[in-house]
Amino acid sequence: MPSVKRRVKQWVSRGADRHVRLAVTGLSRAGKTAFITSLINQLTHLGTEPNLPLMSLVQQGRGLGARREPHPHMHLPAFDYDSAMQALHQTPPVWPSPTRDVSEVRLAVRYRPQSAALRAINEMATLYVDIVDYPGEWLLDLPLLSQSYSQWSAKQAGLLTGRRGELAATWTTKAAALDPFAPADEKMLADIAEDYTAFLHQCKAHGGLHWVQPGRFVLPGELAGAPVVQFFPWVGKQDEQALAKAGKDSNYGVLKARYDYYCEHVVANFYREHFAKIDRQVILVDTLQPLNAGPAAFHDMRLAVEQLMQSFKYGKSGLMKRLFSPRIDKVLFAATKADHVTPDQHPNMVSLLQQIVHQAWQQAAFEGIDMRCQSVAAIEATTPGYVSVKGENQRALKGFLADNSPVTLYPGDVPAQLPEETFWQAQGFDFPSFRPQQAPLDAPLPHIRMDKALDYLLGDKFR
């Protein structure tokens, strides 16, 4: 009989354990790897040196500890936490290398249940947290599922203005000379597709632009070199009716077929295999770098974020609802690199991000999805303080730049609202890149508001 009671108790205890899949994404240089590294680091220090004072689990003294477990999807790479920590503990420390594909890590978080019923069964419970890391650029591809090749081409052609148009000169010149009805020239198509991919990389690296489609072209993963990532928008002069008559073996026909295959087998498969199984979502947004780069980069970042939000329109008419029936109930938009501005500017960071996602926020609220905007620094790289300027104290940050030179500065004010044209003419920004602080080997990483982020994302699961 004792053996049976023990087995029943174990069975009920396992049933009381909880499981949540948390996805982390964001646009380029928003800090995905740093965020996940810090999240793992903070939770694994939960039972020894908790550094999460604003997390209710810590406030109530119920957190016992956490450890990494083998993640269940053996076909996916594991998030390389160990290499990330080695980079942060170098002398001088460096930021971890960004991940360029989907990766996962599973944490088992042990805690004392709050519920008296659960405590009667077992004094300890476990929350299994699967963290899924994937590039934000892949989310930008969702709108392709509702656009034909000709519609997508027309939309991309309409964006080729200003800096983007300048960067596109090489591939558009070649593409415009293509005969859509001629037999497909595989070598020429591959050559132009390579130039188009280079153009997308240049938009990110040199233009300060975030809107890049297709997203897999810049982060292809296992698709690198495959024909499915060797197409480009049609920018020739033929009208849509004429192009519809192009044969399947023509230049236009092959480009259209590759686009259709990409949508069906790459974009749709990604959402079915990964996105539809996610419970909670974190989207990281760096608003500071676009402010540095100017109005064109800032407006492009807004466009990219608005497209990201298409993934969270779950109404009956929404594409995600029709195709994948996602179950996400909480979304955190995090304005990253809060340590790159003085603390008095943090509310402005949040307000600006709220303005950027305002329409999506309304839609999410209508659909019953809980959404929050918050400023964070997953791994704090600076120390706030004051400097004396002409006898007066002025807020400032102290840290080390990427080249390891020490600096003390006031980076500037963050606008609390979407900037108007006059704002760009009057304001100047200097939000530099800082290297990480030297952190002790046996202590949790310094952060800003990771505890609030974790409490929002996971707090209700520790009952």
NORPEQUI-V261983 format. One record per residue. N is the residue number from 1. RES is the residue in one small letter. PHI is phi as a letter, one per 40 degrees, with the letter a starting at -180 (NA if undefined). Layout:
BEGIN
n & res & phi
N & RES & PHI
N & RES & PHI
END
This chain:
BEGIN
n & res & phi
1 & m & NA
2 & p & d
3 & s & c
4 & v & c
5 & k & c
6 & r & c
7 & r & c
8 & v & c
9 & k & c
10 & q & c
11 & w & c
12 & v & c
13 & s & c
14 & r & c
15 & g & c
16 & a & c
17 & d & c
18 & r & b
19 & h & a
20 & v & a
21 & r & b
22 & l & b
23 & a & b
24 & v & b
25 & t & a
26 & g & i
27 & l & c
28 & s & d
29 & r & g
30 & a & c
31 & g & h
32 & k & c
33 & t & c
34 & a & c
35 & f & c
36 & i & c
37 & t & d
38 & s & c
39 & l & d
40 & i & c
41 & n & c
42 & q & c
43 & l & c
44 & t & c
45 & h & c
46 & l & d
47 & g & c
48 & t & b
49 & e & b
50 & p & c
51 & n & b
52 & l & b
53 & p & c
54 & l & c
55 & m & c
56 & s & c
57 & l & d
58 & v & c
59 & q & d
60 & q & c
61 & g & g
62 & r & b
63 & g & c
64 & l & b
65 & g & i
66 & a & a
67 & r & a
68 & r & c
69 & e & b
70 & p & c
71 & h & c
72 & p & c
73 & h & c
74 & m & c
75 & h & c
76 & l & b
77 & p & c
78 & a & c
79 & f & c
80 & d & c
81 & y & c
82 & d & c
83 & s & c
84 & a & c
85 & m & c
86 & q & c
87 & a & c
88 & l & c
89 & h & b
90 & q & c
91 & t & b
92 & p & c
93 & p & c
94 & v & b
95 & w & c
96 & p & c
97 & s & c
98 & p & c
99 & t & c
100 & r & b
101 & d & a
102 & v & c
103 & s & a
104 & e & b
105 & v & a
106 & r & b
107 & l & b
108 & a & b
109 & v & b
110 & r & c
111 & y & a
112 & r & c
113 & p & c
114 & q & c
115 & s & c
116 & a & c
117 & a & c
118 & l & c
119 & r & c
120 & a & c
121 & i & c
122 & n & a
123 & e & c
124 & m & b
125 & a & b
126 & t & b
127 & l & b
128 & y & c
129 & v & b
130 & d & c
131 & i & b
132 & v & b
133 & d & b
134 & y & a
135 & p & c
136 & g & c
137 & e & d
138 & w & c
139 & l & c
140 & l & c
141 & d & c
142 & l & d
143 & p & d
144 & l & c
145 & l & c
146 & s & b
147 & q & b
148 & s & c
149 & y & d
150 & s & c
151 & q & c
152 & w & c
153 & s & c
154 & a & c
155 & k & c
156 & q & c
157 & a & c
158 & g & c
159 & l & c
160 & l & c
161 & t & b
162 & g & f
163 & r & c
164 & r & c
165 & g & c
166 & e & c
167 & l & c
168 & a & c
169 & a & d
170 & t & c
171 & w & c
172 & t & c
173 & t & c
174 & k & c
175 & a & c
176 & a & c
177 & a & c
178 & l & c
179 & d & c
180 & p & c
181 & f & c
182 & a & c
183 & p & d
184 & a & d
185 & d & c
186 & e & d
187 & k & c
188 & m & c
189 & l & c
190 & a & c
191 & d & c
192 & i & c
193 & a & c
194 & e & c
195 & d & c
196 & y & c
197 & t & c
198 & a & c
199 & f & c
200 & l & c
201 & h & c
202 & q & c
203 & c & d
204 & k & c
205 & a & c
206 & h & b
207 & g & c
208 & g & g
209 & l & b
210 & h & b
211 & w & c
212 & v & b
213 & q & b
214 & p & c
215 & g & c
216 & r & c
217 & f & c
218 & v & c
219 & l & b
220 & p & c
221 & g & f
222 & e & c
223 & l & c
224 & a & d
225 & g & g
226 & a & c
227 & p & d
228 & v & c
229 & v & b
230 & q & b
231 & f & b
232 & f & a
233 & p & c
234 & w & c
235 & v & b
236 & g & c
237 & k & c
238 & q & c
239 & d & c
240 & e & c
241 & q & c
242 & a & c
243 & l & c
244 & a & c
245 & k & c
246 & a & c
247 & g & c
248 & k & c
249 & d & c
250 & s & c
251 & n & d
252 & y & c
253 & g & c
254 & v & c
255 & l & c
256 & k & c
257 & a & c
258 & r & c
259 & y & c
260 & d & c
261 & y & c
262 & y & d
263 & c & c
264 & e & c
265 & h & b
266 & v & b
267 & v & c
268 & a & c
269 & n & c
270 & f & d
271 & y & c
272 & r & c
273 & e & c
274 & h & b
275 & f & c
276 & a & c
277 & k & b
278 & i & c
279 & d & c
280 & r & b
281 & q & b
282 & v & b
283 & i & b
284 & l & c
285 & v & b
286 & d & c
287 & t & c
288 & l & c
289 & q & c
290 & p & c
291 & l & c
292 & n & c
293 & a & c
294 & g & h
295 & p & c
296 & a & c
297 & a & c
298 & f & c
299 & h & c
300 & d & c
301 & m & c
302 & r & d
303 & l & c
304 & a & c
305 & v & c
306 & e & c
307 & q & c
308 & l & d
309 & m & c
310 & q & d
311 & s & c
312 & f & b
313 & k & c
314 & y & b
315 & g & c
316 & k & d
317 & s & c
318 & g & c
319 & l & c
320 & m & c
321 & k & c
322 & r & c
323 & l & c
324 & f & b
325 & s & f
326 & p & c
327 & r & b
328 & i & c
329 & d & b
330 & k & a
331 & v & b
332 & l & b
333 & f & c
334 & a & b
335 & a & c
336 & t & c
337 & k & g
338 & a & c
339 & d & c
340 & h & c
341 & v & b
342 & t & c
343 & p & d
344 & d & c
345 & q & c
346 & h & c
347 & p & d
348 & n & c
349 & m & d
350 & v & c
351 & s & c
352 & l & c
353 & l & c
354 & q & c
355 & q & c
356 & i & c
357 & v & b
358 & h & d
359 & q & c
360 & a & c
361 & w & c
362 & q & c
363 & q & c
364 & a & c
365 & a & c
366 & f & c
367 & e & c
368 & g & g
369 & i & c
370 & d & c
371 & m & b
372 & r & a
373 & c & b
374 & q & a
375 & s & c
376 & v & a
377 & a & b
378 & a & c
379 & i & b
380 & e & c
381 & a & b
382 & t & b
383 & t & b
384 & p & c
385 & g & a
386 & y & b
387 & v & b
388 & s & c
389 & v & b
390 & k & f
391 & g & g
392 & e & b
393 & n & c
394 & q & b
395 & r & c
396 & a & a
397 & l & b
398 & k & b
399 & g & a
400 & f & b
401 & l & c
402 & a & d
403 & d & c
404 & n & g
405 & s & c
406 & p & c
407 & v & a
408 & t & b
409 & l & a
410 & y & b
411 & p & c
412 & g & h
413 & d & c
414 & v & c
415 & p & c
416 & a & c
417 & q & b
418 & l & c
419 & p & c
420 & e & c
421 & e & d
422 & t & c
423 & f & c
424 & w & c
425 & q & c
426 & a & c
427 & q & b
428 & g & b
429 & f & b
430 & d & a
431 & f & b
432 & p & c
433 & s & c
434 & f & b
435 & r & c
436 & p & c
437 & q & c
438 & q & c
439 & a & b
440 & p & c
441 & l & c
442 & d & b
443 & a & b
444 & p & c
445 & l & c
446 & p & c
447 & h & a
448 & i & b
449 & r & g
450 & m & c
451 & d & c
452 & k & c
453 & a & c
454 & l & c
455 & d & c
456 & y & c
457 & l & c
458 & l & b
459 & g & d
460 & d & c
461 & k & c
462 & f & c
463 & r & c
END
